[in-house]
């Protein structure tokens, strides 16, 4: 076999070069569009700022005069402070207007406008000073002059705004014309880039897909058993390397066919052994029939207790080995729990009591199969069995808003806070089996297994609470929606 050739133009390099060029074009278009947009926004903001400056100066001039007038009428210190604040704000606005608004086109009109503002400030200060000096004649004349200046300032504000609008009308037209040109240019560049990109993509993809198609056809021939076809052409990229590898694989495959034929007899023997192993397993239906036969014999012989015990065991086995992928009603779960408890009652007699108190409207609720029995088992094994006094296990069910609440309560030895938190945390992260180490009267489905299946069935978490203290019993509360989503995930 010839040694592998060096990949002078690998597909990755082709892809990288293509995407760099295409990405550069897209970035250029984006930068061009963004630059044009920023220029337009900047120019618009500049014009808008000029209008706002004029309006601000006009409003603050009026506010300064009004503050002066209020002080002269009410003569309050707070009104005088308001006048000083308004005057200072007007001075700052005037300086900002001079800095950003005045230019060579409106130099004279703006200078006159600023002079009016200075005169307003001077007349206002003089009027207040004359008022404080009880010079009523000067105070009255200065106040009238200030009032007249306010009218002149407002008229001049409108005049400056009108001049600015006239001056910038041509400027707006130029901006719109340039924006139209830039938009047309951007559309043309984008269309050219897309057409070029599609054409290059077609050429590039064809240079890759054609050899792949040939490789696929050859692979189909090999899968049909044709191992002696012509060799695939090799090139200096990854597809050529695949062709080279495929040629070698076909040779190796022909050698392996012979070895597979030699092993076929051994595989045949292995399958026969597996079949015999499956046939030797106990058929559950045979077990059910046998238990039914024993129970009938016990009934005929007058052993009613043995009959009931075997009958309960038979129903439990049939229920537990039934279909696990379909929900059942709460009524079905209660029946199998009562069978389970009858068996335990036979074993422990008066040492334990079992109470069921469930509203009829709850019995039709659809829940996952084997939900209650493992919880009752858990209460019995870990709460009641180690308990030295008489035990009580109670199942309570009632409706609350949009939920059906199920409480499984026992008066056993309870559990500490750490154990309770460990159970809840495991139920939403793993699927450990709490009753895995329990004695033989357990089904092997632990508490956390039940909680995990409820989570998958109802699509929620943390609707299960455990109320327990060491030495004070345990209550597990399930809050289940009245209308379950049976089409959801069910395990």
C-alpha positions as CSV (number, residue, x, y, z in Angstrom):
1,X,0.0,0.0,0.0
2,X,1.3,3.4,-0.9
3,X,2.0,5.9,1.9
4,X,-0.6,8.7,2.4
5,X,0.0,11.8,0.4
6,X,0.3,15.2,2.1
7,X,-2.9,17.3,2.0
8,X,-1.8,20.4,0.1
9,X,-5.3,21.9,0.0
10,X,-7.4,20.5,2.8
11,X,-11.1,21.2,2.9
12,X,-10.7,23.1,6.1
13,X,-8.3,25.5,4.4
14,X,-10.8,25.9,1.5
15,X,-13.6,26.6,3.9
16,X,-11.5,29.0,5.9
17,X,-10.4,31.0,2.9
18,X,-14.0,31.2,1.5
19,X,-15.5,32.3,4.7
20,X,-12.8,34.9,5.4
21,X,-13.4,36.5,2.0
22,X,-17.2,36.4,2.4
23,X,-17.0,37.6,6.1
24,X,-14.8,40.5,5.0
25,X,-17.3,41.6,2.4
26,X,-20.2,41.4,4.9
27,X,-18.2,43.3,7.5
28,X,-17.3,46.0,5.0
29,X,-21.0,46.4,4.0
30,X,-21.9,46.6,7.7
31,X,-19.3,49.2,8.5
32,X,-20.2,51.2,5.4
33,X,-23.9,51.2,6.4
34,X,-23.1,51.9,10.1
35,X,-20.8,54.9,9.1
36,X,-23.5,56.4,6.9
37,X,-26.1,56.0,9.6
38,X,-23.9,57.5,12.3
39,X,-23.1,60.5,10.1
40,X,-26.8,61.2,9.4
41,X,-27.7,60.8,13.1
42,X,-24.8,63.1,14.2
43,X,-25.9,65.8,11.7
44,X,-29.5,65.5,12.7
45,X,-28.6,65.7,16.5
46,X,-26.5,68.8,15.8
47,X,-29.4,70.6,14.1
48,X,-31.8,69.5,16.8
49,X,-29.4,70.7,19.5
50,X,-29.4,74.2,18.1
51,X,-33.2,74.4,18.2
52,X,-33.2,73.1,21.7
53,X,-30.7,75.7,22.8
54,X,-32.7,78.6,21.4
55,X,-35.9,77.2,23.0
56,X,-34.1,76.7,26.4
57,X,-32.8,80.3,26.4
58,X,-36.2,81.7,25.6
59,X,-37.9,79.7,28.3
60,X,-35.3,80.6,31.0
61,X,-35.6,84.3,30.0
62,X,-39.3,84.2,30.7
63,X,-38.8,82.2,33.9
64,X,-36.3,84.8,35.1
65,X,-38.7,87.7,34.5
66,X,-41.5,85.8,36.2
67,X,-39.3,85.1,39.2
68,X,-38.5,88.8,39.5
69,X,-42.1,89.7,39.2
70,X,-43.1,87.3,41.9
71,X,-40.5,88.6,44.3
72,X,-41.5,92.2,43.7
73,X,-45.1,91.3,44.4
74,X,-44.7,89.0,47.5
75,X,-41.3,90.3,48.8
76,X,-40.4,86.8,50.2
77,X,-36.8,85.6,50.7
78,X,-37.6,82.3,49.0
79,X,-38.9,84.1,46.0
80,X,-35.6,86.1,45.8
81,X,-33.7,82.9,46.0
82,X,-35.8,81.5,43.2
83,X,-34.9,84.6,41.1
84,X,-31.2,84.2,41.8
85,X,-31.4,80.5,40.7
86,X,-33.4,81.4,37.5
87,X,-30.9,84.2,36.7
88,X,-27.9,81.8,37.1
89,X,-29.5,79.2,34.9
90,X,-30.2,81.9,32.2
91,X,-26.5,83.0,32.3
92,X,-25.3,79.4,31.8
93,X,-27.8,78.8,28.9
94,X,-26.7,82.1,27.3
95,X,-23.0,81.1,27.5
96,X,-23.8,77.6,26.0
97,X,-25.8,79.3,23.2
98,X,-22.9,81.6,22.4
99,X,-20.5,78.6,22.2
100,X,-22.6,76.2,20.1
101,X,-25.1,78.3,18.2
102,X,-23.3,81.4,17.0
103,X,-21.5,81.0,13.6
104,X,-20.5,83.1,10.6
105,X,-24.0,82.9,9.1
106,X,-25.9,84.3,12.1
107,X,-23.1,86.2,13.9
108,X,-24.9,89.6,14.0
109,X,-28.4,88.4,14.8
110,X,-27.1,86.1,17.5
111,X,-24.9,88.9,19.0
112,X,-28.0,91.1,19.2
113,X,-30.0,88.2,20.8
114,X,-27.3,87.8,23.4
115,X,-27.3,91.6,24.1
116,X,-31.0,91.5,24.7
117,X,-30.5,88.8,27.3
118,X,-27.8,90.8,29.0
119,X,-30.1,93.8,29.0
120,X,-32.9,91.7,30.5
121,X,-30.5,90.6,33.3
122,X,-29.4,94.2,33.9
123,X,-32.9,95.6,33.9
124,X,-34.1,92.8,36.3
125,X,-31.2,93.4,38.7
126,X,-31.8,97.2,38.6
127,X,-35.5,96.8,39.2
128,X,-34.9,94.6,42.3
129,X,-32.2,97.0,43.6
130,X,-34.5,100.0,43.2
131,X,-37.4,98.2,44.8
132,X,-35.2,97.4,47.8
133,X,-34.1,101.0,48.0
134,X,-37.8,102.2,47.8
135,X,-37.1,104.0,44.5
136,X,-40.5,103.3,43.1
137,X,-40.0,105.4,39.9
138,X,-36.8,103.6,38.8
139,X,-38.2,100.2,39.9
140,X,-41.4,100.7,37.9
141,X,-39.6,101.8,34.7
142,X,-37.0,99.0,34.9
143,X,-39.7,96.4,35.4
144,X,-41.5,97.7,32.3
145,X,-38.3,97.6,30.3
146,X,-37.7,94.0,31.4
147,X,-41.2,93.1,30.3
148,X,-40.6,94.7,26.8
149,X,-37.3,92.9,26.5
150,X,-39.1,89.5,27.1
151,X,-41.3,90.2,24.1
152,X,-38.3,91.2,22.0
153,X,-36.4,88.1,23.1
154,X,-39.3,85.8,22.1
155,X,-39.6,87.5,18.7
156,X,-35.9,87.2,18.1
157,X,-36.0,83.6,19.1
158,X,-38.6,82.9,16.4
159,X,-36.6,84.9,13.9
160,X,-33.4,82.9,14.7
161,X,-35.3,79.6,14.4
162,X,-36.7,80.7,11.1
163,X,-33.3,81.7,9.8
164,X,-31.9,78.4,10.9
165,X,-34.6,76.5,9.2
166,X,-34.1,78.4,6.0
167,X,-30.4,77.9,6.2
168,X,-30.6,74.2,6.8
169,X,-33.3,73.5,4.2
170,X,-30.7,73.1,1.5
171,X,-28.6,71.1,4.0
172,X,-31.5,68.7,4.6
173,X,-32.0,68.2,0.9
174,X,-28.3,67.3,0.5
175,X,-28.5,64.8,3.3
176,X,-31.6,63.1,1.8
177,X,-30.0,63.0,-1.6
178,X,-26.8,61.5,-0.1
179,X,-28.8,59.0,1.9
180,X,-30.7,57.8,-1.2
181,X,-27.4,57.4,-3.0
182,X,-25.9,55.5,-0.1
183,X,-28.9,53.3,0.2
184,X,-28.8,52.4,-3.6
185,X,-25.1,51.8,-3.3
186,X,-25.6,49.5,-0.3
187,X,-28.3,47.5,-2.0
188,X,-26.2,47.1,-5.2
189,X,-23.1,46.0,-3.1
190,X,-25.2,43.6,-1.1
191,X,-26.8,42.0,-4.2
192,X,-23.4,41.6,-5.9
193,X,-22.0,40.0,-2.7
194,X,-24.9,37.6,-2.5
195,X,-24.8,36.6,-6.1
196,X,-21.0,36.1,-6.0
197,X,-21.3,34.2,-2.8
198,X,-23.9,31.8,-4.2
199,X,-21.9,31.2,-7.3
200,X,-18.7,30.5,-5.3
201,X,-20.7,28.3,-3.0
202,X,-22.0,26.2,-5.8
203,X,-18.6,25.7,-7.3
204,X,-17.1,24.9,-3.9
205,X,-19.8,22.5,-2.9
206,X,-19.7,20.7,-6.3
207,X,-16.0,20.1,-5.9
208,X,-16.8,18.3,-2.6
209,X,-20.1,16.6,-3.3
210,X,-19.1,15.0,-6.6
211,X,-16.3,12.9,-5.0
212,X,-18.5,12.2,-2.0
213,X,-21.3,10.9,-4.4
214,X,-18.7,8.6,-6.1
215,X,-17.6,7.4,-2.6
216,X,-21.2,6.8,-1.6
217,X,-21.9,4.7,-4.8
218,X,-18.9,2.6,-4.2
219,X,-19.9,2.1,-0.5
220,X,-23.3,1.0,-1.7
221,X,-21.6,-1.6,-4.0
222,X,-19.5,-2.9,-1.1
223,X,-22.5,-3.1,1.2
224,X,-24.2,-5.3,-1.5
225,X,-21.2,-7.7,-1.4
226,X,-19.2,-6.4,-4.4
227,X,-15.7,-6.2,-3.0
228,X,-13.8,-6.4,-6.3
229,X,-14.8,-3.1,-7.9
230,X,-12.3,-0.4,-9.3
231,X,-10.3,1.7,-6.9
232,X,-11.5,5.2,-6.1
233,X,-9.4,8.1,-7.4
234,X,-7.3,9.8,-4.8
235,X,-6.6,13.5,-4.3
236,X,-4.7,15.8,-2.0
237,X,-7.6,16.7,0.4
238,X,-9.6,14.9,3.1
239,X,-11.9,13.3,0.5
240,X,-8.9,11.9,-1.3
241,X,-7.7,10.5,2.0
242,X,-11.1,8.9,2.6
243,X,-10.9,7.3,-0.8
244,X,-7.4,6.0,0.0
245,X,-8.7,4.6,3.3
246,X,-11.8,3.2,1.7
247,X,-9.7,1.3,-0.8
248,X,-7.6,-0.2,2.0
249,X,-10.8,-1.0,4.0
250,X,-12.3,-2.9,1.0
251,X,-9.2,-5.1,0.9
252,X,-9.3,-5.7,4.6
253,X,-13.0,-6.4,4.4
254,X,-12.5,-9.2,1.9
255,X,-10.0,-10.8,4.2
256,X,-12.4,-10.5,7.1
257,X,-15.3,-12.2,5.2
258,X,-13.3,-15.4,5.3
259,X,-12.8,-15.1,9.0
260,X,-16.4,-14.4,9.6
261,X,-17.5,-17.5,7.8
262,X,-15.3,-19.5,10.1
263,X,-16.9,-18.0,13.2
264,X,-20.5,-18.4,11.9
265,X,-20.8,-21.9,13.4
266,X,-19.8,-20.6,16.8
267,X,-22.3,-17.8,16.7
268,X,-25.0,-20.3,15.7
269,X,-24.3,-22.4,18.8
270,X,-24.3,-19.3,21.0
271,X,-27.8,-18.3,19.7
272,X,-29.1,-21.7,20.4
273,X,-27.8,-21.5,24.0
274,X,-29.5,-18.1,24.4
275,X,-32.8,-19.5,23.1
276,X,-32.7,-22.4,25.5
277,X,-31.9,-20.0,28.4
278,X,-35.0,-17.9,27.5
279,X,-37.2,-20.9,27.3
280,X,-36.1,-22.0,30.7
281,X,-37.3,-18.9,32.4
282,X,-40.6,-19.1,34.5
283,X,-43.6,-17.9,32.7
284,X,-45.5,-15.3,34.9
285,X,-48.8,-16.6,33.7
286,X,-47.8,-20.1,34.9
287,X,-47.1,-18.6,38.3
288,X,-50.5,-16.8,38.4
289,X,-52.3,-20.0,37.4
290,X,-50.5,-22.0,40.0
291,X,-51.3,-19.5,42.8
292,X,-55.0,-19.5,41.7
293,X,-55.0,-23.3,41.9
294,X,-53.5,-23.3,45.4
295,X,-56.0,-20.7,46.6
296,X,-58.9,-22.7,45.2
297,X,-57.6,-25.9,46.9
298,X,-57.3,-23.9,50.2
299,X,-60.8,-22.7,49.9
300,X,-62.1,-26.2,49.2
301,X,-60.2,-27.5,52.2
302,X,-61.8,-24.8,54.4
303,X,-58.6,-22.7,54.8
304,X,-60.3,-19.3,54.0
305,X,-57.4,-17.3,55.6
306,X,-54.8,-19.1,53.3
307,X,-57.2,-18.5,50.4
308,X,-57.4,-14.8,51.0
309,X,-53.7,-14.5,51.6
310,X,-52.8,-16.3,48.3
311,X,-55.5,-14.4,46.4
312,X,-54.1,-11.1,47.6
313,X,-50.5,-12.1,46.7
314,X,-51.7,-13.2,43.2
315,X,-53.5,-9.9,42.6
316,X,-50.4,-8.0,43.7
317,X,-48.1,-10.0,41.5
318,X,-50.4,-9.6,38.5
319,X,-50.6,-5.8,39.2
320,X,-46.8,-5.4,39.7
321,X,-45.9,-7.4,36.7
322,X,-48.5,-5.7,34.5
323,X,-47.9,-2.9,32.0
324,X,-45.7,-0.1,33.6
325,X,-46.2,2.4,30.8
326,X,-49.8,3.2,31.3
327,X,-51.4,5.3,34.1
328,X,-53.9,3.8,36.4
329,X,-56.7,5.3,38.6
330,X,-56.2,6.1,42.3
331,X,-58.9,3.5,43.0
332,X,-56.7,0.8,41.4
333,X,-53.7,1.9,43.6
334,X,-55.8,1.8,46.7
335,X,-57.0,-1.7,45.9
336,X,-53.5,-3.1,45.5
337,X,-52.3,-1.3,48.7
338,X,-55.2,-3.0,50.6
339,X,-54.0,-6.4,49.2
340,X,-50.5,-5.5,50.3
341,X,-51.6,-4.5,53.8
342,X,-53.7,-7.7,54.1
343,X,-50.5,-9.7,53.7
344,X,-48.7,-7.6,56.3
345,X,-51.7,-7.7,58.6
346,X,-51.6,-11.5,58.4
347,X,-47.9,-11.4,59.4
348,X,-48.0,-8.8,62.2
349,X,-51.7,-9.2,63.2
350,X,-52.8,-6.4,65.7
351,X,-49.4,-4.7,65.8
352,X,-50.4,-2.5,62.9
353,X,-53.5,-0.7,61.7
354,X,-54.3,0.6,58.2
355,X,-56.8,3.5,57.6
356,X,-58.0,4.8,54.2
357,X,-59.9,8.1,54.1
358,X,-60.2,9.3,50.5
359,X,-62.9,11.4,48.9
360,X,-64.8,9.7,46.1
361,X,-64.0,12.5,43.7
362,X,-60.3,11.7,44.0
363,X,-60.6,8.0,43.1
364,X,-60.7,8.6,39.3
365,X,-57.4,10.5,39.3
366,X,-54.9,9.1,36.8
367,X,-51.5,8.5,38.4
368,X,-48.4,6.4,37.4
369,X,-48.7,2.7,38.3
370,X,-47.1,1.6,41.6
371,X,-47.2,5.1,43.2
372,X,-48.9,4.4,46.6
373,X,-47.7,0.9,47.3
374,X,-44.0,1.8,47.5
375,X,-44.8,4.7,49.8
376,X,-46.8,2.5,52.1
377,X,-44.0,-0.1,52.0
378,X,-41.5,2.6,52.9
379,X,-43.7,3.7,55.8
380,X,-44.0,0.1,57.0
381,X,-40.4,-1.0,56.6
382,X,-38.6,2.2,57.8
383,X,-41.3,3.6,60.2
384,X,-43.5,0.9,61.6
385,X,-41.5,-2.3,61.6
386,X,-38.8,-0.9,64.0
387,X,-41.5,0.7,66.1
388,X,-42.1,-1.2,69.3
389,X,-45.7,0.0,70.0
390,X,-48.8,-0.4,67.9
391,X,-48.3,1.2,64.4
392,X,-50.7,3.1,62.3
393,X,-50.5,3.8,58.5
394,X,-53.1,6.2,57.1
395,X,-53.8,7.3,53.5
396,X,-55.8,10.5,53.2
397,X,-57.1,12.1,50.0
398,X,-59.0,15.4,49.4
399,X,-59.2,18.2,46.8
400,X,-57.7,21.6,47.3
401,X,-58.1,24.2,44.5
402,X,-56.8,22.6,41.3
403,X,-55.0,19.8,43.1
404,X,-55.7,16.5,44.7
405,X,-53.8,16.1,48.0
406,X,-52.6,12.7,49.1
407,X,-51.2,12.2,52.6
408,X,-49.4,9.0,53.5
409,X,-48.9,9.2,57.3
410,X,-47.4,6.8,59.9
411,X,-46.8,7.1,63.6
412,X,-43.4,5.2,63.4
413,X,-39.9,6.2,64.3
414,X,-39.7,9.1,61.8
415,X,-36.5,10.5,60.4
416,X,-34.1,13.4,61.1
417,X,-33.8,16.6,59.0
418,X,-30.7,15.4,57.1
419,X,-32.3,12.2,56.0
420,X,-35.4,14.0,54.8
421,X,-33.4,16.5,52.8
422,X,-31.2,13.7,51.3
423,X,-34.4,11.9,50.1
424,X,-35.8,15.1,48.5
425,X,-32.5,16.0,46.8
426,X,-32.0,12.6,45.4
427,X,-35.5,12.4,44.0
428,X,-34.8,15.2,41.7
429,X,-31.2,14.4,40.6
430,X,-30.8,10.6,40.6
431,X,-33.0,7.5,41.0
432,X,-31.6,5.6,44.0
433,X,-33.7,2.9,45.6
434,X,-34.3,3.5,49.2
435,X,-35.9,0.1,49.8
436,X,-33.2,-1.8,47.9
437,X,-31.8,-3.2,51.1
438,X,-35.2,-3.9,52.7
439,X,-36.5,-7.3,53.5
440,X,-38.3,-9.6,51.0
441,X,-41.7,-8.0,51.5
442,X,-40.7,-5.0,49.4
443,X,-41.4,-4.6,45.7
444,X,-38.0,-3.0,45.2
445,X,-39.4,0.4,44.1
446,X,-38.0,3.0,46.5
447,X,-39.4,6.4,47.6
448,X,-37.1,8.4,45.4
449,X,-38.1,6.1,42.4
450,X,-41.7,7.1,42.9
451,X,-41.0,10.8,43.3
452,X,-38.9,10.7,40.1
453,X,-41.7,9.0,38.1
454,X,-44.2,11.6,39.4
455,X,-41.9,14.4,38.3
456,X,-41.7,12.9,34.7
457,X,-45.4,12.2,34.6
458,X,-46.7,15.6,35.7
459,X,-43.7,17.8,34.4
460,X,-43.1,19.5,37.7
461,X,-40.7,19.5,40.7
462,X,-41.0,20.2,44.4
463,X,-44.8,19.3,44.7
464,X,-43.8,16.6,47.2
465,X,-43.2,17.5,50.9
466,X,-42.0,15.3,53.8
467,X,-43.0,16.2,57.3
468,X,-41.1,14.1,59.8
469,X,-39.1,14.2,63.0
470,X,-37.2,11.5,64.7
471,X,-39.5,9.6,67.0
472,X,-42.7,11.5,65.8
473,X,-43.7,9.6,62.7
474,X,-43.6,10.7,59.0
475,X,-46.1,12.2,56.6
476,X,-45.5,12.3,52.9
477,X,-47.7,14.8,51.0
478,X,-48.3,14.6,47.2
479,X,-50.0,17.6,45.5
480,X,-51.2,16.2,42.1
481,X,-53.0,18.2,39.4
482,X,-56.6,17.2,38.9
483,X,-56.0,16.9,35.1
484,X,-52.8,15.1,34.3
485,X,-51.0,15.3,31.0
486,X,-51.1,11.6,30.0
487,X,-49.4,12.4,26.7
488,X,-46.3,13.6,28.5
489,X,-43.2,11.7,29.4
490,X,-44.1,8.6,31.5
491,X,-41.6,6.2,33.0
